[in-house]
Amino acid sequence: MGARINYVFKDSEQGPMVALYSHWGETEWQRDLAMALQHAKPRWTDSAYGTRMIISYLMQDSILEETGFGIYAISNDGSLDLGDLTVLVDFTTNTVTDRISVPFDKFMNAYLPVLIEQT
């Protein structure tokens, strides 16, 4: 069946958007996206590099695989009904939107894994 999710990357109010489809990413998407946002933080003000860094991070373990991910363009017409869970990564407002919009830094702080110090 899969655990499908679409990450949509917005970098302008009118232009098309980039979408990353993941066949298995829905179950851990918050943690995965938080880590990808942390990785791309130096480029939050440069959407082209930021988008590429987030996509690369999300795909890092499957980059050479034939299946699992797809990248495509969609129109910026206000509709994000892509048939599966869809998350908007908006570089115009630096927010992540699932049901509500959350600033990148607050999203990261909420979902980054906590590193436990070993004694």
Helices and strands as residue ranges (DSSP letters): E 5-10, E 17-22, H 29-40, G 41-43, H 47-59, E 69-74, E 85-90, E 95-97, E 101-103, H 104-111
